[in-house]
Amino acid sequence: MKNKCVWLSVIYILCIHSTYAIEAAWTRVLTGDVICSPAVRNGRIYVTTSDRTLTCLSESGGFLWTRSFRSKMLPYTYATRYGNIYTASENGLFMVFNADGSVLWQRTEAEIPAYPPLEGRDGRFFLFGSASVQCITTTGRNLWTVNLNEKIVFPPGETGDGDILVPCQNGLLIRVSPFGEIREHITLHETPAVFIPIRGGFVAGFPSGSIRAYDIRHNRGDEAAPTEEIWRFSGGSPVSVFMSEGGTLAALHQNGVLQTFNITDGTTLWEGKTGIPVQGKVSVSEGYGQFTFAYKGYAGAWNVSGRKVWEHILPEHTLFPVLSQNGNVFAAAPGWMLYGFRAETRITGTPPARDQEFYGIMKGRVMPSGYSAGASITYIRQFLASVTQELDKGSIGMHEIFYAHRLAEILENKSIETRNLRSFAVPERARAAILLGQMGSMEYRQILIDCMSTETEPTIITGLLYALAAIGCDPDGKTLAAISTVIQKNDLDDLQIHFAVCDALYSVGRYSSGQIQIESVQMLSSFLKKPYHSSIQNYARQKLKNILQ
């Protein structure tokens, strides 16, 4: 009896520690071989295949839509936090779709993008040529382009403050601000291949296997470089990906070892082993107080204390595994196949909400130093013309912070020059609103919404509506709420406002997804009948047609 109990205990221990290949919850046959990791966002899967096709599926494997391309697709598909899909082809065509497959905008670049785009913190995006960085807004407006004169050799990353880290040849790392300023050339012992932002700096992983953390300060003195190494770890296998959770940094090495550090001083905390070397790209799912990741052959989660929460061996023939926030894993396979696996059961469909990070452009609302801030009629006319010209040329660049502050002051009818008592004219304020919106940052959206809540002048309200239309996306419904208030407050005969309302609703409908998109279409549909003027009805009808195409 005693021996029987011992053997039962051994069998039990072996069972709970054994790992079995997970079975697929569903299988979908596609129109070609999958060429890169699928993109997953808001319950949808976007898959690029070898037959030049982008296919959208639900997380349960249901077919939603497909789009075809004339040229061979590049091996990346990116879904933004706002639900838009970025793709590129070998002829230089860059295309952006909304969640329903409608083309939001497209442009042809002078050269094929060298790496996938990097999503900024306020809606802007960074594209990378072989030796250049380009910044564009959510709606496709070019803000700036910087030529680095150095070849980019690894995918760029970012710092804790949002600067772009561009790895170049021979250990050179170029730090570029979100506004196109080359802030620093950092010479390192070798070129870093992977990054993670930390407060006040970044951590980099190098091909040799070393890990180094850097602090960035601009007040070290005239002789000191802004970037300084604060800790290092040597001797491990090269890092495939970094993750962070609650002050703990996790590094997944190419040999399958998961190693954690105190993110502040680099103290080693614990390490775990997946038992499977990392091949290809690693997919990471953030939140839930754990490190969740998947790569070819493996998917698992470890909590911050080092306990393995769950793990699954993925079928050997599967490729490009990617995680969703709902606990699912999706992986391709030869023979035009895509599999869906239920890796983890989560109570909610989304992780705990995190505060939206911006760049602090309007932080403190203090005018940047070194700029003239006149308020005369001639000065303001010239200033607004200058901003318009630079927007059209795609050269806003480093002037954006000053422009944003100045445009906000004009819109709000404020002046930092106490000696000047002139109120800004209505056309000046309306134009300032439009230009602020055209610069595209989600950080400016709240300023526009706040002005909308108190403004009574129809021309300025119209400008605010066109500004919100220029920003496009409404991730939290605040834009729709502001538009709804305008509709309720304004006279039915005020055609200029109603035309602008239709444009704003159209833009929200195209650049948003889910319930917000549905509500914007419903609001736009209300203009199809009386008591609205026939010209407004026709205009709304055309906008709806464009959304639904």
C-alpha positions as CSV (number, residue, x, y, z in Angstrom):
1,M,0.0,0.0,0.0
2,K,2.8,2.3,0.9
3,N,4.6,1.6,-2.4
4,K,1.4,2.2,-4.3
5,C,1.0,5.6,-2.7
6,V,4.6,6.5,-3.6
7,W,4.0,5.6,-7.2
8,L,0.8,7.5,-7.4
9,S,2.6,10.5,-6.0
10,V,5.3,10.2,-8.6
11,I,2.7,9.9,-11.4
12,Y,0.9,12.9,-10.1
13,I,4.0,15.0,-10.0
14,L,5.0,13.9,-13.5
15,C,1.5,14.8,-14.8
16,I,1.4,18.3,-13.4
17,H,4.8,19.1,-14.6
18,S,4.5,17.5,-18.1
19,T,3.8,19.7,-21.0
20,Y,1.8,18.5,-24.0
21,A,1.3,19.9,-27.4
22,I,-1.8,22.0,-27.3
23,E,-4.7,21.1,-29.7
24,A,-6.1,23.7,-32.0
25,A,-9.5,25.2,-31.1
26,W,-10.1,25.9,-34.8
27,T,-8.4,25.7,-38.2
28,R,-8.8,28.1,-41.1
29,V,-7.6,27.5,-44.7
30,L,-6.4,30.7,-46.3
31,T,-5.6,31.7,-49.9
32,G,-1.9,31.4,-49.6
33,D,1.0,30.8,-47.2
34,V,1.3,33.3,-44.3
35,I,4.4,35.4,-44.8
36,C,4.7,37.1,-41.4
37,S,3.2,37.2,-37.9
38,P,-0.5,38.0,-37.9
39,A,-1.6,41.3,-36.3
40,V,-4.2,41.0,-33.6
41,R,-6.3,43.9,-32.2
42,N,-9.7,44.3,-30.7
43,G,-10.9,40.7,-31.3
44,R,-9.7,40.6,-35.0
45,I,-6.8,38.8,-36.7
46,Y,-5.1,40.3,-39.8
47,V,-3.1,37.9,-41.9
48,T,-0.9,38.7,-44.9
49,T,-0.4,35.8,-47.4
50,S,1.9,35.0,-50.3
51,D,-0.9,35.6,-52.9
52,R,-0.7,39.3,-52.1
53,T,-3.8,39.2,-49.9
54,L,-4.7,40.7,-46.5
55,T,-7.4,38.7,-44.7
56,C,-9.3,39.6,-41.6
57,L,-10.8,36.9,-39.2
58,S,-12.5,37.0,-35.9
59,E,-10.7,35.4,-32.9
60,S,-13.0,32.4,-33.3
61,G,-11.7,32.0,-36.9
62,G,-14.7,33.4,-38.7
63,F,-14.1,35.2,-42.0
64,L,-14.7,38.9,-42.0
65,W,-13.1,40.4,-45.1
66,T,-10.2,40.3,-47.5
67,R,-8.2,42.8,-49.6
68,S,-5.9,42.1,-52.6
69,F,-2.8,44.0,-53.7
70,R,-1.0,44.3,-57.0
71,S,2.5,44.1,-55.7
72,K,4.2,41.6,-53.4
73,M,3.7,42.4,-49.8
74,L,6.5,43.1,-47.3
75,P,6.6,40.7,-44.4
76,Y,4.9,42.7,-41.7
77,T,1.4,43.7,-40.8
78,Y,0.9,46.1,-37.9
79,A,-2.3,46.9,-36.0
80,T,-2.3,50.1,-34.0
81,R,-3.8,50.7,-30.5
82,Y,-6.6,52.5,-32.3
83,G,-7.4,49.5,-34.5
84,N,-6.0,50.7,-37.9
85,I,-3.9,48.3,-40.0
86,Y,-0.6,49.3,-41.7
87,T,0.8,47.3,-44.6
88,A,3.5,47.9,-47.3
89,S,4.4,46.4,-50.6
90,E,7.7,46.0,-52.5
91,N,6.8,48.8,-55.0
92,G,6.9,51.3,-52.1
93,L,3.1,51.5,-51.6
94,F,2.2,52.1,-48.0
95,M,-1.5,51.4,-47.2
96,V,-3.6,51.9,-44.0
97,F,-7.0,50.2,-43.5
98,N,-9.6,50.6,-40.8
99,A,-10.9,47.5,-38.9
100,D,-13.5,47.0,-41.6
101,G,-11.1,46.9,-44.4
102,S,-11.7,50.3,-45.9
103,V,-8.6,52.1,-47.2
104,L,-8.0,55.2,-45.0
105,W,-5.1,56.5,-47.0
106,Q,-2.2,55.3,-49.1
107,R,1.1,56.8,-50.2
108,T,4.0,55.7,-52.3
109,E,7.4,56.1,-50.6
110,A,10.7,56.8,-52.4
111,E,12.2,53.6,-51.0
112,I,10.9,50.4,-49.5
113,P,10.5,50.7,-45.7
114,A,13.5,48.9,-44.0
115,Y,11.6,47.9,-40.9
116,P,8.0,47.9,-39.6
117,P,6.7,51.2,-38.4
118,L,7.0,52.3,-34.8
119,E,3.8,53.6,-33.2
120,G,4.2,56.9,-31.3
121,R,2.3,57.8,-28.1
122,D,-0.2,60.3,-29.5
123,G,-1.3,58.8,-32.8
124,R,1.8,59.7,-34.8
125,F,3.8,57.0,-36.6
126,F,7.5,56.7,-37.5
127,L,8.6,55.1,-40.8
128,F,12.1,53.9,-41.5
129,G,14.0,54.0,-44.7
130,S,17.5,52.6,-45.1
131,A,18.9,55.7,-43.5
132,S,16.0,58.0,-42.7
133,V,13.1,58.5,-40.3
134,Q,9.7,59.9,-41.3
135,C,6.9,61.0,-39.0
136,I,3.2,60.8,-40.1
137,T,-0.1,61.5,-38.4
138,T,-2.9,59.0,-38.0
139,T,-4.6,60.5,-41.1
140,G,-1.5,60.3,-43.2
141,R,-0.1,63.8,-43.0
142,N,3.7,64.0,-43.1
143,L,5.1,66.1,-40.2
144,W,8.8,65.7,-40.8
145,T,11.6,63.6,-42.4
146,V,15.2,63.3,-41.1
147,N,18.1,61.9,-43.1
148,L,20.5,60.2,-40.7
149,N,23.3,59.6,-43.2
150,E,23.9,56.2,-41.5
151,K,22.5,52.8,-42.4
152,I,19.9,51.4,-40.0
153,V,20.8,47.8,-39.1
154,F,18.2,46.7,-36.5
155,P,14.5,47.6,-35.7
156,P,14.4,51.0,-33.8
157,G,13.0,51.4,-30.3
158,E,12.2,54.2,-27.9
159,T,13.3,55.7,-24.6
160,G,11.1,56.2,-21.6
161,D,10.5,59.8,-22.7
162,G,9.5,58.8,-26.2
163,D,12.7,59.6,-28.1
164,I,13.4,57.2,-31.0
165,L,16.5,55.0,-30.8
166,V,17.9,54.1,-34.2
167,P,20.6,51.4,-34.3
168,C,23.2,52.0,-37.0
169,Q,26.4,50.4,-38.1
170,N,29.6,50.1,-35.9
171,G,27.9,50.5,-32.5
172,L,26.3,53.9,-33.4
173,L,22.9,54.6,-31.8
174,I,21.2,57.8,-32.9
175,R,18.6,59.3,-30.6
176,V,15.9,61.3,-32.4
177,S,13.1,63.3,-30.7
178,P,9.4,62.7,-31.7
179,F,9.7,66.1,-33.4
180,G,12.6,65.3,-35.7
181,E,15.5,66.7,-33.8
182,I,18.7,64.5,-33.8
183,R,19.5,64.8,-30.1
184,E,22.5,62.6,-29.7
185,H,24.9,60.2,-31.4
186,I,25.7,57.5,-28.9
187,T,28.8,55.4,-29.5
188,L,28.5,51.9,-27.9
189,H,30.8,48.8,-27.8
190,E,28.4,47.2,-30.4
191,T,25.1,47.9,-32.0
192,P,22.1,47.0,-29.8
193,A,19.5,44.8,-31.4
194,V,16.6,45.1,-29.0
195,F,15.3,47.8,-26.6
196,I,12.7,48.5,-23.9
197,P,11.9,52.0,-22.6
198,I,12.4,52.6,-18.8
199,R,11.8,55.7,-16.8
200,G,14.3,58.3,-17.9
201,G,16.2,56.1,-20.3
202,F,16.2,52.6,-21.9
203,V,17.6,49.1,-21.6
204,A,19.4,47.6,-24.6
205,G,20.2,44.0,-25.5
206,F,23.3,43.3,-27.7
207,P,24.2,40.4,-30.1
208,S,27.0,39.4,-27.7
209,G,24.5,38.6,-25.0
210,S,25.1,41.6,-22.8
211,I,22.3,43.8,-21.4
212,R,22.9,47.4,-20.5
213,A,20.7,50.1,-18.9
214,Y,21.1,53.8,-19.8
215,D,20.0,57.0,-18.1
216,I,19.4,60.1,-20.2
217,R,19.9,63.5,-18.6
218,H,20.5,66.8,-20.4
219,N,22.0,68.6,-17.4
220,R,25.2,66.6,-16.9
221,G,27.4,69.6,-17.9
222,D,29.0,70.8,-21.1
223,E,31.6,68.0,-21.3
224,A,29.3,65.1,-20.3
225,A,27.2,63.1,-22.8
226,P,23.4,63.1,-22.0
227,T,23.3,59.3,-22.0
228,E,25.1,57.3,-19.3
229,E,25.3,53.6,-18.6
230,I,23.9,52.8,-15.1
231,W,24.1,49.0,-15.0
232,R,25.0,46.0,-17.1
233,F,24.7,42.3,-17.2
234,S,27.1,40.1,-19.2
235,G,27.4,36.4,-20.0
236,G,24.0,35.4,-21.2
237,S,22.6,34.3,-24.6
238,P,21.5,37.2,-26.9
239,V,18.1,38.7,-25.9
240,S,15.1,38.1,-28.2
241,V,12.7,40.4,-26.3
242,F,12.4,42.5,-23.2
243,M,9.2,42.7,-21.0
244,S,8.5,44.7,-17.9
245,E,6.0,44.5,-15.1
246,G,5.8,46.3,-11.8
247,G,9.5,47.4,-11.7
248,T,10.7,44.0,-12.9
249,L,12.5,43.6,-16.2
250,A,12.4,40.3,-17.9
251,A,14.7,39.2,-20.7
252,L,13.9,36.2,-22.8
253,H,17.2,34.9,-24.2
254,Q,17.6,33.0,-27.5
255,N,18.5,29.8,-25.5
256,G,15.0,29.8,-24.0
257,V,16.0,31.2,-20.6
258,L,13.8,33.8,-19.0
259,Q,15.9,36.1,-16.7
260,T,14.6,38.9,-14.5
261,F,16.2,42.0,-13.0
262,N,15.4,44.9,-10.8
263,I,14.8,47.5,-13.4
264,T,16.5,50.2,-11.3
265,D,19.8,48.7,-10.4
266,G,20.1,45.5,-12.5
267,T,20.0,43.1,-9.6
268,T,19.3,39.6,-10.8
269,L,16.1,38.3,-9.3
270,W,15.2,34.9,-10.8
271,E,15.4,32.9,-13.9
272,G,13.2,30.2,-15.5
273,K,13.7,27.9,-18.5
274,T,11.2,27.2,-21.3
275,G,13.3,24.3,-22.6
276,I,12.9,25.5,-26.2
277,P,15.3,27.8,-28.0
278,V,13.8,31.0,-29.4
279,Q,13.4,31.0,-33.2
280,G,12.1,34.0,-35.0
281,K,9.9,36.8,-33.6
282,V,8.5,36.7,-30.1
283,S,4.9,37.9,-29.4
284,V,4.2,39.5,-26.1
285,S,0.9,40.2,-24.3
286,E,1.1,42.9,-21.6
287,G,-0.7,43.1,-18.3
288,Y,-2.3,40.8,-15.8
289,G,0.8,41.0,-13.6
290,Q,2.7,38.4,-15.6
291,F,5.1,37.9,-18.5
292,T,3.2,36.3,-21.3
293,F,4.9,35.4,-24.6
294,A,4.9,33.0,-27.5
295,Y,7.4,32.0,-30.2
296,K,7.8,29.1,-32.6
297,G,7.0,25.9,-30.6
298,Y,6.2,27.6,-27.3
299,A,3.7,29.8,-25.4
300,G,3.7,30.5,-21.7
301,A,3.2,32.9,-18.8
302,W,5.3,33.5,-15.7
303,N,4.3,35.8,-12.8
304,V,6.7,38.4,-11.4
305,S,7.7,36.1,-8.6
306,G,9.0,33.5,-11.0
307,R,6.1,31.0,-10.8
308,K,5.1,29.4,-14.1
309,V,1.4,30.3,-14.6
310,W,0.9,28.2,-17.7
311,E,2.7,26.9,-20.7
312,H,1.9,25.0,-23.9
313,I,4.0,23.4,-26.5
314,L,2.8,24.6,-29.9
315,P,2.8,22.0,-32.8
316,E,6.2,21.7,-34.4
317,H,5.0,22.7,-37.9
318,T,3.4,26.0,-36.8
319,L,5.0,29.4,-37.6
320,F,4.6,33.0,-36.6
321,P,2.7,32.5,-33.3
322,V,1.0,35.6,-31.9
323,L,-0.9,36.3,-28.7
324,S,-4.2,38.2,-28.2
325,Q,-5.3,40.0,-25.1
326,N,-8.0,37.4,-24.7
327,G,-5.6,34.6,-24.0
328,N,-5.6,33.1,-27.5
329,V,-2.6,32.1,-29.6
330,F,-2.8,32.1,-33.4
331,A,-0.1,30.4,-35.6
332,A,0.3,29.7,-39.2
333,A,1.4,26.4,-40.9
334,P,2.5,25.3,-44.3
335,G,-0.4,24.5,-46.7
336,W,-2.1,27.8,-46.3
337,M,-3.3,27.1,-42.7
338,L,-4.0,29.2,-39.7
339,Y,-4.7,27.7,-36.3
340,G,-6.3,29.2,-33.2
341,F,-5.4,27.9,-29.7
342,R,-7.1,28.7,-26.4
343,A,-3.9,29.1,-24.3
344,E,-5.4,30.8,-21.2
345,T,-8.9,31.5,-19.9
346,R,-9.2,35.2,-18.9
347,I,-12.1,36.7,-17.1
348,T,-12.1,39.9,-19.1
349,G,-11.4,40.5,-22.7
350,T,-9.0,43.3,-22.1
351,P,-6.2,43.9,-19.6
352,P,-6.5,46.5,-16.8
353,A,-6.6,50.0,-18.3
354,R,-3.5,52.0,-18.3
355,D,-3.2,55.8,-18.5
356,Q,-2.6,57.0,-22.0
357,E,0.9,58.3,-22.3
358,F,1.6,61.4,-24.5
359,Y,4.7,63.4,-25.1
360,G,3.8,66.2,-22.7
361,I,3.8,68.8,-25.5
362,M,1.3,71.0,-23.7
363,K,2.6,70.1,-20.2
364,G,2.3,73.1,-17.9
365,R,1.2,75.2,-20.9
366,V,4.4,77.1,-20.6
367,M,5.6,78.7,-23.9
368,P,9.0,77.3,-25.0
369,S,11.8,79.7,-24.7
370,G,13.6,81.2,-27.7
371,Y,10.5,82.1,-29.8
372,S,8.8,85.4,-30.5
373,A,5.2,85.5,-29.5
374,G,3.7,88.6,-31.0
375,A,0.0,89.3,-31.2
376,S,-0.4,92.0,-33.9
377,I,-2.7,91.4,-36.8
378,T,0.2,91.2,-39.2
379,Y,2.2,88.9,-37.0
380,I,-0.7,86.5,-36.5
381,R,-1.5,86.5,-40.2
382,Q,2.1,85.6,-41.0
383,F,2.3,83.1,-38.2
384,L,-0.8,81.2,-39.4
385,A,0.5,81.3,-43.0
386,S,3.8,79.9,-41.9
387,V,2.3,77.0,-40.0
388,T,0.0,76.2,-43.0
389,Q,3.0,76.2,-45.4
390,E,5.1,73.9,-43.2
391,L,2.2,71.5,-42.8
392,D,1.8,71.4,-46.6
393,K,5.5,70.8,-47.0
394,G,5.7,68.2,-44.3
395,S,8.3,70.1,-42.4
396,I,6.7,71.0,-39.0
397,G,9.5,69.2,-37.2
398,M,11.1,70.8,-34.2
399,H,8.8,73.8,-34.4
400,E,5.7,71.7,-33.4
401,I,5.9,72.5,-29.6
402,F,6.0,76.2,-30.1
403,Y,3.3,76.1,-32.8
404,A,1.0,74.0,-30.6
405,H,1.3,76.4,-27.7
406,R,0.8,79.4,-29.8
407,L,-2.1,78.0,-31.7
408,A,-3.8,77.0,-28.5
409,E,-3.3,80.5,-27.1
410,I,-4.9,82.0,-30.2
411,L,-7.8,79.5,-30.1
412,E,-8.4,80.2,-26.4
413,N,-8.0,84.0,-27.0
414,K,-5.1,84.3,-24.6
415,S,-1.8,86.2,-24.9
416,I,1.4,85.7,-22.9
417,E,2.3,89.3,-23.6
418,T,0.5,91.3,-20.9
419,R,1.2,94.6,-22.6
420,N,-0.9,93.5,-25.6
421,L,-4.7,93.7,-24.8
422,R,-5.9,92.8,-28.3
423,S,-8.4,89.9,-28.5
424,F,-7.8,87.5,-31.3
425,A,-10.3,87.8,-34.1
426,V,-12.9,85.0,-34.8
427,P,-11.3,84.0,-38.2
428,E,-7.8,83.8,-36.5
429,R,-9.2,81.6,-33.7
430,A,-11.0,79.3,-36.1
431,R,-8.0,78.9,-38.3
432,A,-5.8,78.2,-35.3
433,A,-8.2,75.4,-34.3
434,I,-8.0,73.8,-37.7
435,L,-4.2,74.0,-37.8
436,L,-3.9,72.5,-34.3
437,G,-6.0,69.6,-35.4
438,Q,-4.0,69.1,-38.6
439,M,-0.8,68.6,-36.6
440,G,-2.6,65.4,-35.6
441,S,-1.6,64.7,-32.0
442,M,-4.2,63.1,-29.7
443,E,-2.8,65.4,-27.0
444,Y,-4.4,68.4,-28.8
445,R,-7.8,66.8,-29.0
446,Q,-8.7,67.6,-25.3
447,I,-7.9,71.3,-25.9
448,L,-10.3,71.3,-28.9
449,I,-13.0,69.4,-26.9
450,D,-12.7,71.8,-24.0
451,C,-13.1,74.8,-26.2
452,M,-16.1,73.2,-27.9
453,S,-17.9,72.9,-24.6
454,T,-17.9,76.7,-24.0
455,E,-17.7,78.2,-27.5
456,T,-20.8,79.9,-29.0
457,E,-19.4,81.6,-32.1
458,P,-20.5,79.5,-35.1
459,T,-17.3,80.2,-37.1
460,I,-15.1,79.0,-34.3
461,I,-17.3,75.9,-33.6
462,T,-17.0,75.1,-37.3
463,G,-13.2,75.3,-37.1
464,L,-13.2,73.1,-34.0
465,L,-15.2,70.5,-35.8
466,Y,-12.9,70.5,-38.8
467,A,-9.9,70.2,-36.3
468,L,-11.5,67.1,-34.7
469,A,-12.1,65.7,-38.2
470,A,-8.4,66.2,-39.0
471,I,-7.4,64.1,-35.9
472,G,-9.8,61.4,-36.8
473,C,-9.8,58.7,-34.2
474,D,-12.0,58.8,-31.1
475,P,-10.8,56.0,-28.8
476,D,-12.9,57.0,-25.8
477,G,-16.0,58.5,-27.2
478,K,-15.2,62.1,-26.0
479,T,-15.2,63.4,-29.6
480,L,-18.6,62.0,-30.3
481,A,-19.9,63.5,-27.0
482,A,-18.6,66.9,-28.0
483,I,-20.2,66.7,-31.5
484,S,-23.5,65.6,-30.0
485,T,-23.5,68.7,-27.8
486,V,-22.9,70.9,-30.8
487,I,-25.8,69.2,-32.6
488,Q,-28.2,69.8,-29.7
489,K,-27.2,73.5,-29.1
490,N,-27.1,74.9,-32.6
491,D,-29.8,76.2,-34.9
492,L,-31.1,73.9,-37.7
493,D,-30.5,76.7,-40.2
494,D,-26.8,77.0,-39.5
495,L,-25.6,75.1,-42.5
496,Q,-21.9,75.7,-42.0
497,I,-21.9,73.9,-38.7
498,H,-23.9,71.0,-40.0
499,F,-21.6,70.5,-42.9
500,A,-18.7,70.5,-40.5
501,V,-20.6,68.0,-38.2
502,C,-21.0,65.6,-41.1
503,D,-17.3,65.8,-41.8
504,A,-16.3,65.2,-38.2
505,L,-18.7,62.2,-37.9
506,Y,-17.4,60.8,-41.2
507,S,-13.8,61.0,-39.9
508,V,-14.6,59.5,-36.6
509,G,-16.5,56.7,-38.4
510,R,-13.6,55.9,-40.6
511,Y,-10.7,56.1,-38.1
512,S,-12.5,54.5,-35.0
513,S,-13.8,51.0,-34.5
514,G,-16.3,49.1,-32.5
515,Q,-19.2,50.8,-30.7
516,I,-17.8,54.3,-31.3
517,Q,-17.8,53.7,-35.1
518,I,-21.4,52.4,-34.9
519,E,-22.6,55.4,-33.0
520,S,-20.9,57.8,-35.4
521,V,-22.7,56.2,-38.3
522,Q,-26.0,56.4,-36.4
523,M,-25.5,60.1,-35.7
524,L,-24.6,60.7,-39.3
525,S,-27.7,58.9,-40.4
526,S,-29.9,61.3,-38.4
527,F,-29.0,64.0,-41.0
528,L,-30.7,62.0,-43.8
529,K,-34.2,63.4,-43.2
530,K,-36.0,66.5,-42.1
531,P,-35.8,68.8,-40.4
532,Y,-32.3,69.1,-41.9
533,H,-31.9,71.1,-45.1
534,S,-31.8,69.0,-48.3
535,S,-28.2,70.0,-49.0
536,I,-27.2,68.6,-45.6
537,Q,-29.2,65.4,-46.2
538,N,-27.4,64.9,-49.5
539,Y,-24.0,65.6,-48.0
540,A,-24.6,63.2,-45.1
541,R,-25.8,60.5,-47.6
542,Q,-22.6,60.8,-49.6
543,K,-20.5,60.6,-46.4
544,L,-22.3,57.5,-45.3
545,K,-21.7,56.0,-48.8
546,N,-18.0,56.6,-48.5
547,I,-17.9,54.9,-45.0
548,L,-19.8,51.9,-46.2
549,Q,-17.9,51.3,-49.4
